[in-house]
Amino acid sequence: MLEMQSRAPAAKTICDTVIKDQNSKFWEMWGSVAWQKTSLREHHCFGKGADAERFFSDILEGKQCDVNWYEGAEPGVNSQDARPQFTSPAPALFGFDDTIFEFCSGQLGMQRYFDGKGNFNAELAHRCISANQNILRLLSSRTPWNMCQNLRWTLCAINGLLPGQDQRKLHFATAPRDLKIETWQHPDSWPCDNGVCPDDKFAVGDVFFAEVCMLHRVCDNGAEVFSLGVGDPMTCVFSPNRFQKLAGELKALSD
């Protein structure tokens, strides 16, 4: 009980820093070009005006969930019309790339770290599909990844609408309760190194912080996120009102 109580303030501090602070880099992660901050005149991926209204409305209605979220990532499922061939219901899996690789590999009884042979993204996609885990791995030039794609995938996952998901369960390869704000403030994932990032870029690892804090924001039971360990299931009690508030804050960025 004492351990859980000690974690609660830390969890609140993380999302206060990541998403509540209007000066946070979270609000600069919404460029149309992957990893490009919007502070240097990069266009917002959700557009503005009527385009932005349509984007967030479509997400709220669960449109464009039945798509190939692995497009371009793995030869067996890299086309627009392909879908992963899961053999059982595939819950949505969130985490840092290396821990997602570790988690999916562990489900298969395979070596849990990438040995550098072949293509990391292709191997990650292959292992997670084989392990019946829904992850986001868009590497297509037709529909490149950005935070708008990430938000759409997250809302599809919350509502159990990903191909092969068949339920609203989601879980984590990295325990949200173990996140450290220092990793957000001084990331070491690409394109950053030893806590130093290019002025116009955010880090790959920043995305997981954003995902966790968006779940914290749009789920009525969002505080539950920070009680979860690796693999612990969660079903988000989605709040359209909470989502609309977040959408409004994002739309205001392009006004």
N, C-alpha and C positions, 0 to 999 in steps of 0.2 A: 504494500500500500504506500509506504514512504517513497519507494522508487517511482511509482506512478505519479505521486504528487509532485515530486521533484522535476519530472519531465514536463508536466503541464505548463509551467511558466516558460520553459524553453521552447515548447511548441508554439505558444502564443507569440513569443518574441520572433521566431522564424517567420511566421506569416505576417506579422506586423512589419517586419523588415522587407520581406519579399514583395508583398502585394498591397499592404495598407499604406505604406509610405509612397506618396505620389512622386517622390524623387528617385524611386527605385528603378533599377535597370529593367525590371519586369515590364514597365510601360514603354520601353524602347525595343522590345523583342518582337514587335509585330510588323516587321518589314516584309515586303513581298519577296525579297531575296533572302535565302536561308542564312542565318547567323549574322545578318547585317542589321545593325542598330538603326533606328529611325531618326536618331539625332542628327545625322548628316544628310538630311533631306531625302531619305529613303521613303518611298510611298508605303502607306499602311496596307497590309495584305487584304483587309476587309473593305477597302475603298472608303468612300465618304457619301454622305447624303443617302439617296435611295438605294445605292449599291450596298452600303453598310446595313441599312435597315433590312434589306432582303437577305443578306448573309446571315445575320443573327436570327432572323425569323425562320429561315430554313433550318438552322441548327436546332432551334427550339422545337421545331416540328419533326425532327429526326430524319430530314431528307439527306440523301446521298450517303447513307450508311452502308448500303449493300454495294460496296465497291471493293476493288482489290487494294487493300492497304499494304500489300507487299510488292506493288508494281515496280519493276525495274530492279528488284533486290536479289532475286534468286531465279536461276534458269527455269526451274520447274513451275514457277508461278509469277513470271515477270510481265505478262501481257495485261492489257486493260481488262479483258473479259475473263481472265483466269480468277479462280478463287482457291484459297488453301483447302487442301483435302484433310480435314481433321477427322479423327476416328472416334472422338467423343466430344461432348460440349467443351468449348475452349474459352475459359475465362480470360478477361483482359488482364494483362500483366504490365505493371509499371515499374520503373527502376532506372538506374544508371546502366549504360550499355554493357559494361563489364559484368555487373551483377545479373543482368538479364541473361547474358550468355552463360554465366555460372548456374543460374537457376534452371534454365532449359536443359543444359547438359546434365545436371544432376538428376533431373526427371528421367533421363535416358540412360543413366549409369555411365556416362561418358566423361572424359577428361574435362574439368570444369573451367579451364582457362584456354584462351586462344593461343595456339602454338606458332602463329605467324605464317602458317602454310595456307595458301589460297586467299580468298577474299573474305574479310571479316563479316561484312554485311550479308553476303550470300550464305555463309556458314551459320550465322546467327538466325537468319530467316528459316533456313532448312531445319535447324535443331528445334526451334520454337514451334514450328508447324508440326514436326514429328512428336513433340512433347504435348501437343494440344494446348498451346498457349497463344492467345491473340496478342500480338504486339504491333506497333506501328513502325513500318520500315519502308517508306516511300523514297525511291531513288530514281524515279522516272523524270525525264525532261519534259514529258507531257503534263504531268501534275507533280511538280517538285514540292518537297517538304517546305513548310514554313509554319509559324505558330498558328495560323488560321487552320491549316490542315490538322494540326495537333489538337486544337480546341474542338474541331468537328469530331475527330476520332474519340476524344475524351467523352464528349456528350453521347456519342453513339454507344460507347462502352458502358457509361452510367446507366443507360436505358436498355441494355442488353440487345442492341441492334447490330452488332458487328457480325459479319458472316461467320457462321459456325459457333457463335457464342451461346445462343439458346437459353441464356439466363442472365441475370443482371449482376452476377458475382464478378468482383474484381479483386485482385490481390497484388502483392508487391515483392519484387526481387530484392529491393533495398528497403529495410524497415524505416518507415517515416519517422518513427520515434528516435532513430539513431542519427538523423540528419544533424549536421553541425553548421551553424550560420557562417563559420569561417570558410567553409567550402563554397558558399555562395559569394562571400565577399572577396575571396582569393582563390578562384577556380584554377584547377590544373589540367582540365580536359581541353581537347582541341577547341579552338586554335590558341588557347592560353597555355602558359608554361610557368610553373613555379609561382602561380598567383598573379602573373602579369598577362594582360590581354591586349590585343590591338585596340586602339581607341574606338574603332568603328564596329567591333565584333562582340558578340556574347558567346559563352562557352556551351558546348554540347551538354555538359552536366547541369547547366542552369535550367534546362527544360524540365528536369525531374522536380526541382524545387517549385517551378511554376505549376506543374501538374498537381502536386500535392496541395499547394495553397489554393489552387482553383477548386479542387475537391472540397477543401476546408471551407471555401466560400459558398459554393453553390449547393451543398448538401445540408439539409437540416441537421443531420447527424455528423456534420463535418469534423467536429472535435474528435470523433472516434478514430480518425485517420492516425492521430499521433499516439494511439494505444496499440497499434498493430506492429507485429513482428513479421519477419520474412514468411511469406506464404499464407499469412492469416487472411481469411476472406472478409470482404466488406460488401454490403449492399447499400449504395447511396440512396438516401431518401431525398430525391431531387426536388429542389425548390425553384419553380419557374420565376418567382419573384426575385430570389437571390441572383439567378442568372441574368435577369433583365437589368438588375442594378449593375452587375459587372459589365454587361454589354454596353450600358449607358456610359460608363466610365471609359470604356475603350473607344466608343464612337466619338466621345468628346475630344479624343486625341487628334482627330482629323478635322475638327471644326475650324 
